[in-house]
Amino acid sequence: MSAVTMQNPAAKIQEASPARRAWRRLLQRKGAAIGLVVVCLFLALAVLADIAAPYDPTEADWSALRGEPTWAHPFGGDELGRDVLSRVIHGARASLLAGVVSVFIALLLGIPLGLLSGYAGGLLDGVIMRITDAMLAVPFLILAIALAAFLGPSLTNAMIAIGLSAAPIFVRLTRAQVQSVMVEDYVEAARAVGNPPLRIALRHVLPNIWPALMVQATLTIASAIIAEASLSFLGLGQQPPAPSWGSMLNSAKDFLEQAPWMALWPGISIFVVVLSFNLLGDGLRDALDPRHRG
């Protein structure tokens, strides 16, 4: 370590890798740090649902039929006597799986089309963007409901429908980022030395637009979780008796006066997870911004 680094702590920070600097800036934001912790907690519950849940989420206990919260059933029982806590934990698996897989599908479709549109330009760009604009003209949730109804009610079809509905967002974002990066000097230099277009797009353009895509993906996961809950509420997502936060709300709507806890806990879970992903996305946006010097 140089003497300048030993005397000046700022020099040591500047020597850190970009990933470490971004990680440090992310943790410095309390909202983003809290969101990250909550997201990790729910992910752990989803992965370890079979171990964490105290009961089988589909097993009925007639003694807990719409039962109030007790030590045996901390979140109470539902209309069939099933443990609400166990169903909330297993419902986290369906909701988070739908959010992550749906966004993965959207990225898988949106990034290549956005790269092609932004890099090629011309007629191909016009065709791709007109189709994208037509899909963006339809509200995200309405389009997801229409596609899910066409594909049929199931969690897999719901994830496909949400992913297809979210793909235009990433097509437009990728195209805009590509067009802004294409005028940079390092891209011009790569083109001048004879690099083929595919190498330029994958080695020089894509890595520099990835931070913006990561931020948008994190925010879109929150929207996808709400969409999955909405589809399950309408009977187009996870099918009973498999637990899902949306289907739990659908069952609870008829017992709001007799057993309000049936709707309270899945509703709180949706609110907390969506808020945490939004806080994490906002923190990532600031942490990955190269202009940030905080």
Helices and strands as residue ranges (DSSP letters): H 3-7, H 9-15, H 18-27, H 30-47, H 49-52, G 62-64, H 84-120, H 122-136, H 140-151, H 155-181, H 185-192, H 197-199, I 200-205, H 206-233, H 245-252, G 253-255, H 261-287
